[in-house]
Amino acid sequence: MQTKTTTSSQSWSTGLAQPSPSPPARPLLSYLCWVCILVTPLTLRYRKLPVILQARARAVGLGSMNKTHPQGNGDVATWGSTKSFSEEKGCCRPCSARAGCTQKCVCISAVALLILAATVALAVALGLRPRAPVTRFCTASNNRTGFLCDDRAACIPASQVCDRASNCRNGEDEQEMLCGDLPHSLPGYLVFPCSNPKYWIYADKRCNGMNDCGDCSDEIGSSAACPLCGWDWWSCSPVLYEYCSCIPRRLCRDGIQHCLDWSDEYVCTP
């Protein structure tokens, strides 16, 4: 019998304590997009910074040099420098374009662009990762209640949750938030309370023809709402404790009494 006992005497009449849904993880993709928005203006600003500084220095140099050594062509050299501003004017060109060019702005721009590219790549990578589904309820094989894994494709039976074996690829069916305080830490749809408040079963065990609760409340109880016996079951009052209102047809005419009225041996056909 696969009946499970609660660790508390809390009555099921008040309903299962379902954990409040955990708040969704903050979207890292949106944060990284904001980083991109902030980095881009800085990249453009630092790209022009050396040109702005040189233009200001040129203006100051022209003002001071014109007072002492005026130049006819306006090509004035700064103090302590052997290059004119006309030579420095193309500093943001590639090195191959001007051999005497200072590459400060190129270095700043390259570093900033590398940071921006890495940020965008990280944002894309995180955006492509599968996110946990909003609800994990699903229908497993044989129309049983299931648990939806993070990949949104695998639907495992409810009874495989918290069974100490990772049935989902990322092990989300064995997380502490699910398995820390059974059955109260489980979502309500995974649990069926027996008529005896000390016992519970997984929801996929309800209406499976077996006496999992021990008192048949999971098969013939009003809360179970089970349909009539299927074609591979024989309806009778079983004498065996493991069955409730039906027995498998494979037990018919096996020379052993399974029904109180012996219908499994004289009426039922396998």
N, C-alpha and C positions, 0 to 999 in steps of 0.2 A: 504494500500500500504506500502511496507516495504522498501521504498527507504530511503537511508541514505545520509545526506548532509555532504560534506567535510567542514572542518574548515578553509580551505584556498581556495583562488580563483585560485590556480595554475592549469594550463591547463593540462588535461590528455593526450594531444598530445605528451608530452614529456615522457609519461610513468609514472607508479607509482614509487614512491621512496621506494625502498625495503631496509630494514635495512641490513647492512652488516652482514654476519654471525658472530656470536660471536665466539671468539677463543675457541677451546675446552679446557675443564678444564685440568690442568696439571695432568698427571697420578699419583695419590698418590701411587698406587701400585708400580711403579718403584722407587719412593722415598723411600718407606719402604723397598724395596729389597736392595737398597744401604745401608740403615741403618743396615740391617742384615749382609751385607758383611763387614761393618766396625766394628760391634759389635763382630762378631765371632772371629777375631784375638785377640781382646782385652780380650775376655773371656779366650781364651787359654793362653794368656800372663799372665793374673792375676792369673790363676790357678797355674802356675809354679813359680810365684813371690816369695812366702814364701820359697820354696825349694832353689831357687837361692840365696836368702838372707842368709839362714841358711848355705848353702855351703860356701859362702864367709866368714861368721862369723867363721865357723869351720876352714877355712884355716888360718884366722888371729889368732884365738885362738890357733891352733896347733903351729903356728910359735912362738908365745910368750910363751906358756907353755913349749915347748920343751927346751927353753933356761933355764928355772928355775926348772920345775918338769917334767922331761921326763916320759912318760908312756910306758910301754912295749907293751901294746895292742893297742895303738893309740886311746884309748877311753878317750878323754879329756873333762872335764867339763868346761863350760865357767864361768867366774867370776860372782858371784851373782846368780848362777843357781845350782839346785840340780839334774838336768837331764843331761845326756850325749847326745852327738849328735846322738849316735846310737839309743837312745830312741826317739829323735825327727825326725828321718829319715822317719818315716811312717806317717807324719802329714797329708797327703792328703787321708789317709784311712778313712773309716767311723768310727764314734765314737765307735761303737760296737767292732771294730777291735782292737783299742788301747785306753784304758781308760785314759791314761796320755797324750794323743795327743792334741796339740793345733789345733783348728779348724778354723784358720784365712782363710786359702786358701779355705776350704770347704764353708765358709760363702760367700767369694767373688765370688766363682764359682756359688753358688746357686743363688745369687742375679743377676749375669750377665745372667745366663741361664733363669731365670724367665723373665727378661727384653726381652731377645731374643725371648722367647716363646710368650710373649704378643705381640711383634712386628709382628711376623709371623702370629698370629691369626688375628690381626687387618688388616694386608695386605690381608689375604684370605677373610675376611669379606667384605672389601671394593672392592675387585676384583669381588665378586659375586653380588654386587649391580647392578641393571640395569642402563645402561648409556643412556643418551638422544640420540635418533636417529640422524644420520647426517642430513637427510632430513625428514621433517614431512609431505610431500605430500603423500596422500593415496587416495584410492577410497572408498567412503562410500556406504551405501545402495542406491539402485536405480541408481548406476553408477554416483553418485554425487561427487564433489570435497570434499575431507576430510582433516582432521588434525590428524596426528598420535601422540598418547600420548607416554609418556616415556616408558611404558611397552611394546611398539612395537606390541601390540595386538589390543587395542581399537582405532578405527578410527571414529572420530566424524565428522558430517557434518560441513562445513566451517562456516555456520551461527550460530553454537553453540560456536564459539570462541569469547571471549570478550562479552558474553551476561550476565555477572554478575552472572553466575552460574557455579561452577566448574564441568565440565563434564568429565574431566580426573581425575584419582585417586589422583594425586599429585597436581592438580590445575594448571598445566602448561599452560592450555588454557586461563588462566586469569592473566598471568604474566604482570607486568608493561611494560616490554620491548615489548610486543605484543600490549597492549591496551593503551599505554600512549598517542599516537597521531594518532587516527584513521582517515583515513585508511592508512596513510603513515607508521605507525609502523608495519603494517601487511605485511607478505610475499606477493609478487605479485600474487601468484597462488590462494590466498584466496579472491581476490578482482576482481570484474568486473566493469570497468568504464562505466557509461552511456554516451550517446552522449552529454548530457548536463554536462559540467565539474563540475557543482556544486553537482552532485549526483553520488552515487556509490551503488552497491549492493554486497552481498557476492556471490562468484563464483558459489555456489551450487544453487542459485536462477535463474541462466541463463537457458533459454530453459526449464522452468518448466510450460509453458503455461500461466503464469500470467504476467500482466503488472507491473512488480516491479519497473522499471525505471520511469514509468509515461509517457514515449513517445514510448514505445514498442521497444526501441533499444536493449533490452535484449532478444527479441524474434524474431524480423524480421530485425534487423540491420545487416549490413555486418560483423561487428566485432563479433556478437554473433554466426553466422554460425550454426544456429539451424537446425536440421533435420525436415522432414515433420511431420505433426501431427500423433501421434500414433493411435493405433486401438481404444483406448478409448476416442479419441477426434474427433470432426467433424470440417472439414475445411470450413470456410466461413468468411465473413467480419462482425465481431461482432458489435452489437450496444451498448454493455456494455463496460464501460471504463476499467474494470479489465482484459479483455481478448484482445488478439491482432489479431491472425489469425485463431484461433481454439477455440472451446468451448467444454466443457466436454459433452460426449454423454448422460450423465444422465439428461441434460437439454433439450434433444430433446423431442418433443411432450408433453411438460408440460403445453401447453396453453399460453405460454408467448413468445413473439418474442425476440430472442437472435441474429439472423442474419438479415442483411439488406434485403436479398432476401427471408426471411421466410423459407429458406430451413430446418431450424431446426424443423419446424412444419409440413412440407409437404413431405420432402424427407428423412431426417435423421431418423434413428431408434435407440432407446436406446440400 
